[in-house]
Each structure stands twice: as structure tokens, then as C-alpha cells.
Amino acid sequence: MSKFSTGLRRSSPTILTVLGIVGVVGTAVTAVRATPKAMRLIKAKKDELETDKLTPVELVQTTWKCYIPSVLVGVGTVACIIGIGVMDKRNQAALTSAYAMLNESYKQYRQAAKKVYGEDADNKIHAEMAKDAMVADSAWGYQVYNMDMDPESEECLFYDLTSKKYFTTTMAAVLNAQYHANRNIALRGECSLNEYLSFLGVDGVEKGDEMGWDITHMVEEMDSYWLDFDNQKTTLEDGLECITIDAMALCKFD
């Protein structure tokens, strides 16, 4: 496939949208221009029949040719709108399919890695991810969540693998946030990433409202109605201890 064809395919929704807008305007313009001619034909028909009022059938028979351009432009506009909808559904289906394949490949890779290298290797990978994120985020530091409901509990350093954020809070606060995420999934059928982060007392991320977990995806992917969180205590190479939080892969909301 040539670059021109590829570019044309990618630009098709934009082109159809522009044509649809032009078509709406064109339909109105041609209809307005046709009206004076139609009025003259109606007057001539009334004079011919010596009547003050034409029947609906007579009106259509007298004026339909005047509105042929308007009808053609309108049909083209409708076709553009339908084409946009079809392309949008195809794009969504392609993205969903690609995501499902990526998610399945990730799960198979992780299972194979555990079989070959063991659970310790998987934990070390999580720890390495947490260490790399700490280096990248050291400029702004950690986000602290003060949990009033358990002031006597010890605060710990956490790293959420889903949002790639560090924060300090208590284990009770984390479990409470994870419970409320599952509660919203049970009541509403979904919980966004930013909503889950708000339960943790952490600032949201870009496009975090557009992705998260929904019950349909959970049932299809994991055959589960409950979102399991994997909370593991990890020691980094410099001796710093933190708890990594892992969960099922995110899905994009419709």
C-alpha cells in the first residue's frame, strides 16, 4: 500500500466530516435558491387550474424538479455521516482487538517468566520498575496522604504500578481505597483510574478519566467480578523499602 493510500485512509474521517458540513450548508443553500422558482411554478399551476389551492400531490408534481439538487446534496451528506459512523466503529474494533492481543501477550509473557525465573524474578522486576520511577520522579518528590481514620497506623512508602506514582500512606488507607474501587465497580460497573487515585489521596493523571476498570472487561479477561490488587513489600537495592501495588491491566472506556 502506497503512502498516499495510507494517508488517505487515515484522513478519511476528517475528509468525510468536512464533506458532511459542506453538504449540510449546500443542502440549505440549494433549497433556498430553488424556492423562488418553485413558487413561480405553483402560481402558474394555480392559474392553469383556475384554483387558489393545490393538493399535496399537485404541489409535489409541480415543484419536485426544482429540488433535485437539494435532494442529491442531502443524500451525499447522509452518506458521509453514515461513513463516519462506520469508520469510527471499525477504528474502535481495531483498537479493542489490538489492546486484547497486547494484554494477552503481556499475561503470557509474565506467566512464562515466572515459570522460567520464578516468583523472585517477577518481584525483582517490580522493584526495578519502582526504582526507575523513583529516579524519574525525584524532582517533585512523594505525595503524602494523611488518613485521619487510622492516625496510629504506620505510614509506608507505596508505588502504584498502574499510575507509576509514589506516595506515602498507611496500609489501611490503601485497602480502604481498593475496597471503594471495587464497590464502585459493583454498583456502577466501572471505576476510572483517576477515581481510584483520588481514593488513595493521589493526584490524577492525564486521561485518567478515560480509562480504568469495567465489569464487562473483567469478566471477559479474568472471569472475575472482583478487582484483585497485588500488594507486595519490596526492598530496593539501596535498602529502601516500599510496597508495590499491581492490578489488572486498564481498559479504555467507550
C-alpha positions, 0 to 999 in steps of 0.5 A, spaced: 500 500 500 502 506 497 503 512 502 498 516 499 493 510 500 495 510 507 494 517 508 488 517 505 485 512 509 487 515 515 484 522 513 478 519 511 474 521 517 476 528 517 475 528 509 468 525 510 466 530 516 468 536 512 464 533 506 458 532 511 458 540 513 459 542 506 453 538 504 449 540 510 450 548 508 449 546 500 443 542 502 440 549 505 443 553 500 440 549 494 433 549 497 433 556 498 435 558 491 430 553 488 424 556 492 423 562 488 422 558 482 418 553 485 413 558 487 413 561 480 411 554 478 405 553 483 402 560 481 402 558 474 399 551 476 394 555 480 392 559 474 392 553 469 387 550 474 383 556 475 384 554 483 387 558 489 389 551 492 393 545 490 393 538 493 399 535 496 400 531 490 399 537 485 404 541 489 409 535 489 408 534 481 409 541 480 415 543 484 419 536 485 424 538 479 426 544 482 429 540 488 433 535 485 439 538 487 437 539 494 435 532 494 442 529 491 446 534 496 442 531 502 443 524 500 451 525 499 451 528 506 447 522 509 452 518 506 458 521 509 455 521 516 453 514 515 461 513 513 463 516 519 459 512 523 462 506 520 469 508 520 469 510 527 466 503 529 471 499 525 477 504 528 474 502 535 474 494 533 481 495 531 483 498 537 479 493 542 482 487 538 489 490 538 489 492 546 486 484 547 492 481 543 497 486 547 494 484 554 494 477 552 501 477 550 503 481 556 499 475 561 503 470 557 509 473 557 509 474 565 506 467 566 512 464 562 517 468 566 515 466 572 515 459 570 522 460 567 525 465 573 520 464 578 516 468 583 523 472 585 524 474 578 517 477 577 518 481 584 525 483 582 522 486 576 517 490 580 522 493 584 526 495 578 520 498 575 519 502 582 526 504 582 526 507 575 520 511 577 523 513 583 529 516 579 524 519 574 520 522 579 525 525 584 524 532 582 517 533 585 518 528 590 512 523 594 505 525 595 503 524 602 496 522 604 494 523 611 488 518 613 485 521 619 481 514 620 487 510 622 492 516 625 496 510 629 497 506 623 504 506 620 505 510 614 509 506 608 512 508 602 507 505 596 508 505 588 502 504 584 504 500 578 498 502 574 499 510 575 507 509 576 506 514 582 509 514 589 506 516 595 506 515 602 500 512 606 498 507 611 496 500 609 489 501 611 488 507 607 490 503 601 485 497 602 480 502 604 481 505 597 481 498 593 475 496 597 471 503 594 474 501 587 471 495 587 464 497 590 464 502 585 465 497 580 459 493 583 454 498 583 456 502 577 460 497 573 466 501 572 471 505 576 476 510 572 483 510 574 483 517 576 477 515 581 481 510 584 487 515 585 483 520 588 481 514 593 488 513 595 489 521 596 493 521 589 493 526 584 490 524 577 493 523 571 492 525 564 486 521 561 485 518 567 478 519 566 478 515 560 480 509 562 480 504 568 476 498 570 469 495 567 465 489 569 464 487 562 472 487 561 473 483 567 469 478 566 471 477 559 479 477 561 479 474 568 472 471 569 472 475 575 467 480 578 472 482 583 478 487 582 484 483 585 490 488 587 497 485 588 500 488 594 507 486 595 513 489 600 519 490 596 526 492 598 530 496 593 537 495 592 539 501 596 535 498 602 529 502 601 523 499 602 516 500 599 510 496 597 508 495 590 501 495 588 499 491 581 492 490 578 489 488 572 491 491 566 486 498 564 481 498 559 479 504 555 472 506 556 467 507 550 
